[in-house]
Amino acid sequence: MNNSISKKITYILENIQYMNKDTKVVLLNIIMNYIDNEEEESDIVETDVLTYSTNGTHINLDKLDKRTIEYIYDVIHRRMTILNTKK
């Protein structure tokens, strides 16, 4: 995995805790879209990417492709920009 994607994954992991429910739903939709597309083309299934527990849904970012990571990064980056903008 290249350095740029590694940095984006690090950013995602550092900031996911600041996402509200609506943003998390958007992120889950992005991931489910990836899973639906990949199930048709490869051996990736939902359980490879998502793990459900009493603590919530856990995402294995290493199983996602570069494009999906970038989509997730963009959503989180935009949300963090909004949260950090003074009113």
C-alpha positions as CSV (number, residue, x, y, z in Angstrom):
1,M,0.0,0.0,0.0
2,N,1.5,3.3,-1.0
3,N,2.4,6.1,1.5
4,S,-0.5,8.4,0.4
5,I,-3.1,5.7,1.1
6,S,-1.5,4.9,4.4
7,K,-1.7,8.5,5.5
8,K,-5.3,8.6,4.5
9,I,-6.1,5.5,6.5
10,T,-4.3,7.0,9.5
11,Y,-6.4,10.2,9.1
12,I,-9.6,8.2,8.9
13,L,-8.7,6.2,12.0
14,E,-7.8,9.4,14.0
15,N,-11.0,11.2,13.1
16,I,-13.7,8.6,12.8
17,Q,-14.7,9.2,16.4
18,Y,-15.8,12.7,15.6
19,M,-18.3,11.7,12.9
20,N,-22.0,12.0,13.7
21,K,-24.6,9.4,12.9
22,D,-25.5,10.9,9.5
23,T,-21.9,10.8,8.4
24,K,-21.4,7.3,9.6
25,V,-24.4,6.2,7.5
26,V,-22.9,7.8,4.5
27,L,-19.6,6.0,5.2
28,L,-21.4,2.7,5.6
29,N,-23.2,3.2,2.3
30,I,-19.9,3.8,0.5
31,I,-18.5,0.6,2.0
32,M,-21.7,-1.5,1.3
33,N,-21.5,-0.2,-2.3
34,Y,-17.9,-1.4,-2.5
35,I,-18.8,-4.8,-1.1
36,D,-21.8,-5.2,-3.5
37,N,-19.5,-4.4,-6.5
38,E,-16.7,-6.6,-5.3
39,E,-18.8,-9.6,-4.5
40,E,-19.7,-9.8,-8.2
41,E,-16.1,-9.5,-9.4
42,S,-14.0,-11.2,-6.7
43,D,-14.1,-13.4,-3.6
44,I,-14.6,-10.5,-1.1
45,V,-17.7,-10.8,1.0
46,E,-19.2,-8.5,3.7
47,T,-17.6,-10.4,6.6
48,D,-14.1,-9.7,5.1
49,V,-14.7,-6.0,5.5
50,L,-17.3,-5.5,8.3
51,T,-17.4,-7.0,11.8
52,Y,-20.4,-6.4,14.0
53,S,-20.1,-6.4,17.8
54,T,-21.7,-4.9,20.8
55,N,-19.3,-2.0,20.5
56,G,-20.5,-1.2,17.0
57,T,-19.4,-1.9,13.4
58,H,-15.7,-2.4,12.7
59,I,-14.3,-1.8,9.3
60,N,-11.2,-3.5,8.0
61,L,-9.8,-0.7,5.9
62,D,-7.0,-2.9,4.5
63,K,-9.6,-4.9,2.5
64,L,-10.9,-1.8,0.7
65,D,-9.5,-0.5,-2.6
66,K,-7.7,2.8,-3.1
67,R,-10.8,4.5,-4.6
68,T,-13.0,3.5,-1.7
69,I,-10.4,4.7,0.9
70,E,-10.3,8.0,-0.9
71,Y,-14.1,8.4,-0.9
72,I,-14.1,7.7,2.9
73,Y,-11.2,10.1,3.4
74,D,-13.0,12.8,1.5
75,V,-16.2,12.5,3.5
76,I,-14.3,12.6,6.8
77,H,-12.1,15.4,5.7
78,R,-15.1,17.5,4.7
79,R,-16.8,16.8,8.0
80,M,-13.7,17.7,10.0
81,T,-13.4,21.0,8.0
82,I,-17.0,21.8,9.0
83,L,-16.4,20.9,12.7
84,N,-13.2,23.0,12.8
85,T,-14.8,26.1,11.1
86,K,-15.5,28.8,13.6
87,K,-19.1,30.2,13.4
